[in-house]
Amino acid sequence: MVTADEIAAIGIFAALRPAERERLSRAVADISLVPGEYAVPEGGERALFAVLEGRINAVKLVDGIERVVGERGPGDVFGEVPIALGTVFPVGFRAAETSRVMRVEPHDYHAVAAVEPDVAKEIGRLASNRMGGARGLQGIAAEPPPPRAIVVGHRWDASCTELRRFLDRNQITFRWVRPDAPDAAEQWGRPLPTDGDCPAIQVVNGKTVVRPQLRRVAELLGLATEAAAGEYDVVIVGAGPAGLAAAVHAASEGRRTIVVERQAPGGQAGTSSRIENYLGFPAGVSGDELASRALQQARRLGAEILVTRSITRIDATIRHVHLDGGDLLRAQTIILACGVAWRQLSVPGFDRLAGKGISYGAAPSEAANTHGLDVHIVGAGNSAGQAAMFFSNHASTVTILCRRESLEKSMSRYLFDQLSARSNIRAITNTEVVAAHGDVSLEAIDVRNGATNETTRLESGGLFLFIGADAETAWLPPEIALDRHGYVLTGPDVAAAGRWELDRDPYLLETSIPGIFACGDVRSSPVKRVAAAVGEGSMAVAFVREYLKDREIQLAEPRL
């Protein structure tokens, strides 16, 4: 418990009368921290803290790496910026050694400030100092994060497009150098690689690799590609919203948790430029940002995240997970959160121009490449609408092509209204793309009207397809029951299909194999939304807990 004398030793509270210090001592929280433990993470809710013992580092996540930007010792306070401006914490505060801090809630701080206005003045002065100056928050924000890598490659090289998208999705800051730029050699810092060696990547202060495999890139940048152990309580397949939610909850319960992701965290949601109906983000949130926050949270709680690793097979009855490369993970439970993959179109020219102006989905970073161009988006759902809104800030025109007669029935009303208000966005309905043309890159597309059967050629600087997705579950063992579309059956649907053999009923998200669960888009369900995926990922861990509890009871029962 914090004493009145300890409060008197804190500079801003030294002038409080003894009665006020005593009253405050009964309201504040007394928090003990071990080295590495956070008093409050970046983005935490506002409060005022004071250091009683030890040392606290202010840390800011810059390009996926935590950077120490300040330090607090006994008698110092932190949280003056959130408490003065009414915001969340712009940086996190972590114990550098065994420490003790006190936390003052906003209403208790305001009660103190009401009887001692000088406290509020001092907090305001400290907040101003923290914000300004080269070492303040403004200086940190103004200082561009140094790139962790330099990529050299041609714009219409599909391998270069794939590499840049991989770096974007993993929140790696990089500089892209086009070989035909006048200062390309200067930016690269050495003789440029030949066209046959492009794309090439140069890790800052590290190695240079030509035509790299994505796993090699991940290893060079310190992204985890190898499991730290051989056995886990929970192995999660896929790092989309469902998988990351499951990782956060499983790790928070202290379970040994690993997530295996074949590409980059975020799933399809990670490519969304703006999600405006996700609870708790009144101004909307990009898929990248949501994935980044979830990834930080899962790692902070102790979950391992592997990227560029695929699962070749699962031994269902013994829950052994085999990774490409021959690695084996032994699991107490498995959560399938592998999502879906964009549906591909068999249209003349599409395969040849994929990555050269034609993309399935779209990363927000691709918008700058559409500057001044006429681009086309195929699809009638929210993903297509969000992409159209984002690209309209860069492209000359954005045309949505859909086979439906109207967008209103398939798109959220708020999004439809926003599209209607943009002068450079138009929709051509009852239309489908039947061919793509271009030598080096996409130059034009042929579209056919479904009512008249008339074909028209349109010049196009980019074609982005959002035409739905399919479950990729062919790799799953036959013991795991699927519906006729390839989605995983769970809960009552498993029992209804006659694929459940235990006396107890399957848990709601449990597959036909006890101890293996499914959540998110890969699960057979009519609801395909980010919020639903996050909720199911959280629920899956609750059922994991029940399954493990039942298993412990069974193992403890004496055998006759």
Buried (B, 14 or more C-beta within 10 A) or exposed (E): EBEBEBBBEBEBBEEBEEEBBEBBBEBBBBBEBEEEEBBBBBBBEBBBBBBBBBBBBBBBBBEBEBEEBBBBEBBBBBBBBBBBEEEBBBBBBBBBEEBBBBBBBBEBBEBBBEEBEEBBEBBBEBBBEBBEEEEBBEEBEEEEEEBBBBBBBBBBBBBBBBBBBBBBBBBBBBBBBBBEBEEEBEBBEEEBBEEEBBBBBBBBEEEBBBBBEBBBBBBBBEBBBEBEEEEBBBBBBBBBBBBBBBBBBBBBBEBBBBBBBBBBBBBBBBBBBBBBEBEEBEEBBBBBBBBBBBBBBBBBBBBBBBBBBBBEEBBBEEBBBBBEEEBEBBBBBBBBBBBBBBEEBEBEBBEBBBBBBBBBBBBBBBBEBBEEBBBBBBBBBBBBBBBBBBBBBBBEBBBBBBBBEEBEEBBBEEBBEBBEEEEBBEBBBBBBBBBBBBEEBBBBBBBBBEEEEEEEEBEBBBBBBBBEBEBBBEEBEEBBBBBEEBBBBBBEBBEEEEBBEEEEEBBBBBBBBBBBBBBBBBBBBEEBBBBBBBBBBBBBBBBBBEBBEBBEEEEEEEEE
